[in-house]
Amino acid sequence: MTEKTADDHALAAELAMVAGGLLLGVRAEVGFADARNLKDTGDLRSHEYLMAALRERCPGDAVLSEEGRSSVAAKRSDGDDRAPTANSSDADRRSAGRVWIIDPLDGTREFSEAGRRDWAVHVALWTRDETGAGRLAAGAVALPAQGLTLRTSATGGALLVRDDPADQPGEVPLHAPAPDAGKLRIAVSRTRPPAFVQRLAERLDLEVELVPIGSAGAKISAVLLGEVDAYVHAGGQYEWDSAAPAAVALAAGAHATRIDGSVLAYNREDPRLPDILVCHPVSASTLLTGIRDVSDALPA
């Protein structure tokens, strides 16, 4: 393990945590009266911080951010008429050996609602090896309102970091916990009717509870923290929605694949990555079989 690799894990965690603290400050400064302004201000300030930090710390690396796309170039927050800093060009990103895939604010709806804690910051690093194959090399998911960060480690595992450890250790190993026998808690979207997952729950020969949680990062983190047992999603996502949480989940020993069991691939020409399954390995076969059985319910 090289020193550079160790630095990447620490850097991902540092950037996610600092951006998370910035977002807590935005909440306090802007307030919740104007949800749209709060969302835009949070999105843009976190994005600009992460882009500037990566430009300074990793000047040769490419970046793919949700807020750096051309489609959000007109987004503004009150008092700021600048367009967001643009991503690396597609050509540069696709040929790069190192690409940071970031979501400056995952779960803007939850961020804009007072008291909600199920939103996150995602920072992941994708690298290419000598053969040209790519993989997620490092990742961190900050849950600022919960005072937690889940991150990969240079030793190959995952860590849970507490912002205010109090009488608990500030940093501990993170391992995906196994579900209770005969039961399965599945994280689902708060805002979109989980028709596909509902059909899956009815198909499984288990006691299933559907647990509504906000952002994708918060859902996958809940799997790793033992608050739910699985996250199944088939309603459309992008690489920035899952790259950092998937990196941490895999490092923590979880199963993380597409819902057909194929590997999660990143830094592709089209950043859409519409579905994902994250669970303890003991549940993977049951869930993949159930998903196949209800595949006619998947969106076209």
RODO-2510 file (C-alpha; in nm, 4 decimals, decimal comma):
residues 300
     n   res          X          Y          Z
     1     m     0,0000     0,0000     0,0000
     2     t     0,1577     0,3274    -0,1085
     3     e     0,1605     0,6506     0,0869
     4     k    -0,0356     0,8125    -0,1959
     5     t    -0,3141     0,5554    -0,1575
     6     a    -0,3288     0,6160     0,2176
     7     d    -0,3539     0,9904     0,1507
     8     d    -0,6471     0,9358    -0,0862
     9     h    -0,8582     0,7668     0,1831
    10     a    -0,7803     1,0385     0,4361
    11     l    -0,8393     1,3133     0,1801
    12     a    -1,1801     1,1767     0,0778
    13     a    -1,2862     1,1744     0,4434
    14     e    -1,1438     1,5199     0,5120
    15     l    -1,3176     1,6777     0,2133
    16     a    -1,6534     1,5154     0,2912
    17     m    -1,6356     1,6228     0,6548
    18     v    -1,5361     1,9818     0,5808
    19     a    -1,8092     2,0133     0,3168
    20     g    -2,0548     1,8696     0,5692
    21     g    -1,9582     2,1311     0,8265
    22     l    -2,0001     2,4005     0,5625
    23     l    -2,3521     2,2722     0,4888
    24     l    -2,4481     2,2811     0,8558
    25     g    -2,3359     2,6446     0,8519
    26     v    -2,5522     2,7145     0,5455
    27     r    -2,8539     2,5699     0,7261
    28     a    -2,7899     2,7991     1,0233
    29     e    -2,7255     3,1048     0,8048
    30     v    -3,0062     3,0741     0,5490
    31     g    -3,2762     2,9072     0,7567
    32     f    -3,5665     2,6990     0,6299
    33     a    -3,8192     2,9611     0,5187
    34     d    -3,7144     2,9472     0,1523
    35     a    -3,6470     2,5819     0,0685
    36     r    -3,5327     2,6479    -0,2881
    37     n    -3,2770     2,9086    -0,1832
    38     l    -3,1499     2,6821     0,0940
    39     k    -3,1087     2,3904    -0,1473
    40     d    -2,9326     2,5994    -0,4124
    41     t    -2,7050     2,7702    -0,1618
    42     g    -2,6060     2,4399    -0,0042
    43     d    -2,5505     2,2676    -0,3387
    44     l    -2,3357     2,5467    -0,4782
    45     r    -2,1245     2,6262    -0,1728
    46     s    -2,0402     2,2612    -0,1116
    47     h    -1,9656     2,2087    -0,4813
    48     e    -1,7408     2,5137    -0,5056
    49     y    -1,5511     2,4138    -0,1909
    50     l    -1,4927     2,0580    -0,3164
    51     m    -1,3911     2,1687    -0,6657
    52     a    -1,1444     2,4246    -0,5282
    53     a    -1,0010     2,1793    -0,2750
    54     l    -0,9496     1,9086    -0,5376
    55     r    -0,7965     2,1576    -0,7787
    56     e    -0,5460     2,2574    -0,5086
    57     r    -0,4763     1,9145    -0,3576
    58     c    -0,4999     1,6957    -0,6708
    59     p    -0,4403     1,9304    -0,9660
    60     g    -0,3898     1,6518    -1,2206
    61     d    -0,7077     1,4599    -1,1376
    62     a    -1,0398     1,4780    -1,3234
    63     v    -1,3658     1,5525    -1,1402
    64     l    -1,7265     1,4482    -1,1994
    65     s    -1,9679     1,6358    -0,9709
    66     e    -2,3461     1,6403    -0,9791
    67     e    -2,3339     2,0204    -0,9674
    68     g    -2,0648     2,0546    -1,2341
    69     r    -2,2831     1,9371    -1,5232
    70     s    -2,3786     2,1674    -1,8059
    71     s    -2,7451     2,1079    -1,7235
    72     v    -2,7094     2,2960    -1,3936
    73     a    -2,5050     2,5840    -1,5344
    74     a    -2,7939     2,8268    -1,4774
    75     k    -2,8438     2,7316    -1,1114
    76     r    -2,8068     3,0276    -0,8748
    77     s    -2,8447     3,0961    -0,5067
    78     d    -2,9593     3,4325    -0,3730
    79     g    -2,6860     3,6920    -0,4041
    80     d    -2,4639     3,4784    -0,6295
    81     d    -2,4863     3,5108    -1,0070
    82     r    -2,1992     3,2741    -1,0914
    83     a    -2,2507     2,9468    -1,2733
    84     p    -2,1114     2,6436    -1,0903
    85     t    -1,7530     2,5455    -1,1662
    86     a    -1,7700     2,2978    -1,4543
    87     n    -1,6636     1,9347    -1,4419
    88     s    -1,3619     1,8060    -1,6295
    89     s    -1,4496     1,7540    -1,9950
    90     d    -1,5890     1,4132    -2,0836
    91     a    -1,2817     1,3423    -2,2966
    92     d    -1,0416     1,4293    -2,0137
    93     r    -1,2435     1,2339    -1,7588
    94     r    -1,2704     0,9231    -1,9744
    95     s    -0,8955     0,9158    -2,0421
    96     a    -0,7847     1,0068    -1,6895
    97     g    -0,6195     0,7645    -1,4520
    98     r    -0,7785     0,9271    -1,1461
    99     v    -1,1312     1,0674    -1,1299
   100     w    -1,3050     1,2081    -0,8238
   101     i    -1,6802     1,1386    -0,8316
   102     i    -1,8628     1,3668    -0,5893
   103     d    -2,2103     1,4616    -0,4789
   104     p    -2,1753     1,7878    -0,2859
   105     l    -2,5209     1,7460    -0,1288
   106     d    -2,7032     1,4155    -0,1560
   107     g    -3,0608     1,4600    -0,0376
   108     t    -3,1381     1,8273    -0,0991
   109     r    -3,5024     1,7770     0,0008
   110     e    -3,4022     1,6444     0,3425
   111     f    -3,1355     1,9146     0,3793
   112     s    -3,4046     2,1799     0,3326
   113     e    -3,6355     2,0359     0,5994
   114     a    -3,5712     2,1382     0,9585
   115     g    -3,4774     1,8503     1,1853
   116     r    -3,4023     1,5977     0,9105
   117     r    -3,0685     1,4199     0,9371
   118     d    -3,0847     1,1827     0,6368
   119     w    -2,8715     1,3793     0,3895
   120     a    -2,5058     1,3372     0,3015
   121     v    -2,1895     1,4453     0,1209
   122     h    -2,0223     1,1933    -0,1131
   123     v    -1,6552     1,1949    -0,2125
   124     a    -1,5155     0,8971    -0,4079
   125     l    -1,2015     0,8316    -0,6088
   126     w    -1,1974     0,6066    -0,9172
   127     t    -0,8590     0,4925    -1,0486
   128     r    -0,7324     0,3048    -1,3531
   129     d    -0,4640     0,0352    -1,3214
   130     e    -0,1846    -0,0604    -1,5628
   131     t    -0,4194    -0,2865    -1,7606
   132     g    -0,6711    -0,0066    -1,8126
   133     a    -0,9281    -0,1524    -1,5727
   134     g    -1,0949     0,0898    -1,3342
   135     r    -1,2213     0,0590    -0,9778
   136     l    -1,3385     0,2616    -0,6809
   137     a    -1,0171     0,3214    -0,4854
   138     a    -1,1378     0,5372    -0,1948
   139     g    -1,4575     0,6892    -0,0656
   140     a    -1,6239     0,8741     0,2186
   141     v    -1,9832     0,9531     0,3078
   142     a    -2,0356     1,2320     0,5586
   143     l    -2,3652     1,2445     0,7494
   144     p    -2,3158     1,5928     0,8966
   145     a    -2,6450     1,6209     1,0854
   146     q    -2,5709     1,2844     1,2490
   147     g    -2,2102     1,3721     1,3339
   148     l    -2,0818     1,0669     1,1460
   149     t    -1,8542     0,9912     0,8517
   150     l    -1,8187     0,6471     0,6943
   151     r    -1,4930     0,6070     0,5036
   152     t    -1,2596     0,3596     0,3412
   153     s    -0,9239     0,2832     0,5010
   154     a    -0,5732     0,2403     0,3628
   155     t    -0,5671    -0,1048     0,5249
   156     g    -0,8475    -0,2233     0,2963
   157     g    -1,1386    -0,2026     0,5402
   158     a    -1,3807     0,0704     0,6394
   159     l    -1,4023     0,3065     0,9358
   160     l    -1,6774     0,4903     1,1214
   161     v    -1,5687     0,8358     1,2373
   162     r    -1,7633     1,0310     1,5004
   163     d    -1,7370     1,4097     1,4922
   164     d    -1,7896     1,4311     1,8692
   165     p    -1,6827     1,0991     2,0188
   166     a    -1,7729     1,1914     2,3813
   167     d    -1,7313     0,8649     2,5759
   168     q    -1,7050     0,6509     2,2580
   169     p    -1,3986     0,5978     2,0378
   170     g    -1,3786     0,8602     1,7657
   171     e    -1,2817     0,6108     1,4944
   172     v    -1,3759     0,2430     1,4868
   173     p    -1,3736    -0,0366     1,2260
   174     l    -1,6946    -0,0609     1,0255
   175     h    -1,8374    -0,3981     0,9228
   176     a    -2,1712    -0,4632     0,7531
   177     p    -2,3875    -0,6393     1,0170
   178     a    -2,5870    -0,9523     0,9307
   179     p    -2,9700    -0,9332     0,9509
   180     d    -3,1782    -1,1149     1,2086
   181     a    -3,2967    -1,4552     1,0900
   182     g    -3,6314    -1,4459     0,9116
   183     k    -3,6496    -1,0655     0,8991
   184     l    -3,5385    -0,8007     0,6546
   185     r    -3,5601    -0,4223     0,6802
   186     i    -3,5288    -0,2584     0,3388
   187     a    -3,4567     0,1131     0,2968
   188     v    -3,6868     0,2861     0,0483
   189     s    -3,7389     0,6374    -0,0845
   190     r    -3,9418     0,8839     0,1199
   191     t    -4,0823     1,0612    -0,1851
   192     r    -4,1243     0,8087    -0,4686
   193     p    -4,3759     0,5228    -0,4340
   194     p    -4,1646     0,2064    -0,3941
   195     a    -4,3906    -0,0127    -0,6091
   196     f    -4,1066    -0,2360    -0,7252
   197     v    -3,9702    -0,2863    -0,3739
   198     q    -4,3204    -0,3428    -0,2400
   199     r    -4,3659    -0,6269    -0,4888
   200     l    -4,0266    -0,7637    -0,3905
   201     a    -4,1238    -0,7546    -0,0226
   202     e    -4,4421    -0,9478    -0,0969
   203     r    -4,2451    -1,2052    -0,2938
   204     l    -3,9858    -1,2788    -0,0240
   205     d    -4,0523    -1,5566     0,2247
   206     l    -3,9477    -1,3299     0,5109
   207     e    -4,0906    -1,0743     0,7489
   208     v    -4,0117    -0,7534     0,5560
   209     e    -4,0284    -0,3956     0,6823
   210     l    -3,9912    -0,1052     0,4394
   211     v    -3,8089     0,1846     0,6057
   212     p    -3,8326     0,5294     0,4393
   213     i    -3,5002     0,7181     0,4421
   214     g    -3,3911     1,0259     0,2470
   215     s    -3,0719     1,0331     0,0444
   216     a    -2,9045     0,7347    -0,1207
   217     g    -2,5965     0,7921     0,0918
   218     a    -2,8058     0,7895     0,4075
   219     k    -2,9787     0,4677     0,2959
   220     i    -2,6554     0,2801     0,2259
   221     s    -2,5029     0,4158     0,5456
   222     a    -2,8057     0,2842     0,7347
   223     v    -2,7286    -0,0640     0,5980
   224     l    -2,3701    -0,0397     0,7221
   225     l    -2,4784     0,0978     1,0609
   226     g    -2,7316    -0,1835     1,1141
   227     e    -3,0347     0,0459     1,1056
   228     v    -3,1705    -0,1436     0,8030
   229     d    -3,0598    -0,4646     0,6330
   230     a    -3,0727    -0,3768     0,2622
   231     y    -3,1140    -0,1020     0,0066
   232     v    -3,2748    -0,1910    -0,3248
   233     h    -3,3218     0,0807    -0,5851
   234     a    -3,4387     0,0626    -0,9450
   235     g    -3,5790     0,4082    -1,0099
   236     g    -3,2819     0,5787    -1,1756
   237     q    -2,9598     0,7248    -1,0351
   238     y    -2,6234     0,8589    -1,1487
   239     e    -2,2670     0,7641    -1,0623
   240     w    -2,2363     1,0396    -0,8001
   241     d    -2,5377     0,8985    -0,6143
   242     s    -2,3654     0,5693    -0,5359
   243     a    -1,9879     0,5877    -0,5945
   244     a    -1,8806     0,6940    -0,2444
   245     p    -2,1397     0,4843    -0,0556
   246     a    -2,0586     0,1798    -0,2717
   247     a    -1,6851     0,2226    -0,2074
   248     v    -1,7441     0,2245     0,1677
   249     a    -1,9970    -0,0602     0,1522
   250     l    -1,7573    -0,2870    -0,0380
   251     a    -1,4738    -0,2011     0,2011
   252     a    -1,7043    -0,2842     0,4945
   253     g    -1,7711    -0,6325     0,3545
   254     a    -2,1183    -0,5635     0,2161
   255     h    -2,2606    -0,6922    -0,1108
   256     a    -2,2945    -0,4000    -0,3550
   257     t    -2,3953    -0,4654    -0,7182
   258     r    -2,6489    -0,3796    -0,9826
   259     i    -2,9852    -0,5459    -0,9178
   260     d    -2,9027    -0,8135    -1,1768
   261     g    -2,5901    -0,9027    -0,9782
   262     s    -2,3442    -0,7399    -1,2181
   263     v    -2,0659    -0,5174    -1,0920
   264     l    -2,1102    -0,1455    -1,0383
   265     a    -1,9008     0,0294    -1,3051
   266     y    -1,7939     0,3936    -1,2836
   267     n    -1,6359     0,6650    -1,4988
   268     r    -1,8335     0,5580    -1,8018
   269     e    -1,9282     0,7769    -2,0958
   270     d    -2,2886     0,7918    -1,9733
   271     p    -2,2891     0,8568    -1,5948
   272     r    -2,6367     0,7121    -1,5466
   273     l    -2,6302     0,4128    -1,3127
   274     p    -2,9995     0,3420    -1,2596
   275     d    -3,0106     0,0636    -1,0007
   276     i    -2,8250    -0,0803    -0,7038
   277     l    -2,8460    -0,3477    -0,4357
   278     v    -2,6572    -0,3140    -0,1064
   279     c    -2,6945    -0,5717     0,1689
   280     h    -2,5034    -0,8183     0,3843
   281     p    -2,3667    -1,1039     0,1679
   282     v    -2,5912    -1,3529     0,3500
   283     s    -2,8986    -1,1771     0,2059
   284     a    -2,7697    -1,1257    -0,1477
   285     s    -2,8854    -1,4523    -0,3023
   286     t    -3,2366    -1,4210    -0,1569
   287     l    -3,2738    -1,0639    -0,2758
   288     l    -3,1283    -1,1228    -0,6232
   289     t    -3,3638    -1,4186    -0,6730
   290     g    -3,6598    -1,2128    -0,5559
   291     i    -3,5636    -0,9276    -0,7847
   292     r    -3,5510    -1,1626    -1,0837
   293     d    -3,8953    -1,2921    -0,9934
   294     v    -4,0469    -0,9416    -1,0016
   295     s    -3,8375    -0,8106    -1,2905
   296     d    -4,1467    -0,7437    -1,4988
   297     a    -4,2188    -0,4555    -1,2584
   298     l    -3,8945    -0,2742    -1,3435
   299     p    -3,9221     0,0535    -1,5341
   300     a    -3,8510     0,0258    -1,9040
***
